[in-house]
Amino acid sequence: MLVVIGVNTRGEKHFLAIEDGVRESTQSWREVLLAMKHRGFTRPAKLAVGDGAMGFRAALSEVFPSTRTQRCWVHKTGNVLNYLPKSGQAKARQGLHEIWRAETRAKAERAFDQWLERYDDKYPKATACLARDRDELLAFYDFPAAHWTHLRTTNVIESAFATIRHRSSRAKGCVTRKTMLSMVYKMGRCAEKSWRRLRGFRHLAKVIEGVPFNDGIEVIEDRRAAA
């Protein structure tokens, strides 16, 4: 299932797309995003949060090239730790947490460099996995701090689909494609009614207007100096 959830200026989360696709391919995601565009989603989102699916990122760069991307830290952490022995994963995970929990981008960058330096000699595949998405992993620092908890992971979708996935997996093979999509859509719309609004939703209007944020704090220009 290819799923897109968006947030409006009031902080309300809504499903924008629920479609089936072929292994999260670029073509499947392109069709989903183009369908959204044709339905009226013509103003690109400021930031798209996703896992490591290359199909989504490739399609997004084609359909909405101005939209920035944020990599999910939960998925990335799992990918990185897969290259380490289990005996060393706990300590490595703690080091990764120090990166995204840093108060500022500068502190996160230092923690990032320290992690790479600590593990590069022994586990180069792990450090390469982490380093290649550096900019996308730290994109959240350019948005309001109140939004960080929502932007660092794809938990918004994962938690919403936990119950849906449990129900649909049991019905697999017993229904047609159309019936399955209808069932998932209906369950999704029902779940949507109980969702809480985004934290710090009052900042969303500023984000949409393009007001800059640095380390989660609004950048206020000195108009007198500019004059």
PyMOL commands that set and color helices and strands:
alter all, ss='L'
color gray80, all
select helices_A, chain A and resi 26-38+54-63+73-81+86-100+105-119+124-131+134-137+139-142+145-151+155-171+177-192+201-209+223-226
alter helices_A, ss='H'
color red, helices_A
select strands_A, chain A and resi 2-7+13-19+47-50+68-71+213-214+217-218
alter strands_A, ss='S'
color yellow, strands_A
deselect
rebuild
show_as cartoon
